[in-house]
């Protein structure tokens, strides 16, 4: 489940080291540099209330850094979408998860202890490209056309999302499945998402 969330000083520090007009992928990567400290293994996706309180400001600063980058470097998005079109759903979920008393936060904290022992199984819902090649009978290395790439990505994400929601429901009930569903829908907002819905 993709509910991924150090300090804001470090995040801002990276922004000062790299020039404002740098549109390299390295600069974009610095926005989330260090967050891996909080997510070393699959079970780290499931946080306590205190852990959320610590990490939420850091993650929100990282998202702001990313938004600034995309606003300054619109050519980075070959589909010419705004930050809202590209990441709006994910940002909305993060803000709701970080809001004290919100339904999503309450359900997340309630279901996390149940889901945590099954983190490895949830991770396995995202198989390797080889697994998908075997399943769909395609060679990813031979896919050239943008439409074909998007089609392949749509198929893989639909399968992965269904697995995550089903696994959450089987182990921890409908509340956990609802939290998982919000997560996968929000974070599968990739360049091809609009194409997936138009297929």
Secondary structure, DSSP 8 states (H G I E B T S, - for coil): -------HHHHHHHHHHS-TT---HHHHHHTTTTGGGG-SSGGGGS--HHHHHHHHHHHHHHHHHHHHHHHH-GGG-TT---HHHHHHHHHHHHHHHTSTT-HHHHHHHHHHHHHHTTHHHHHTTS--HHHHHHHHT--GGG--SHHHHHHHHHHHHHHHHHHHHHHHHHHHHHHHHHHHHHHHHHHT--TTHHHHHH-
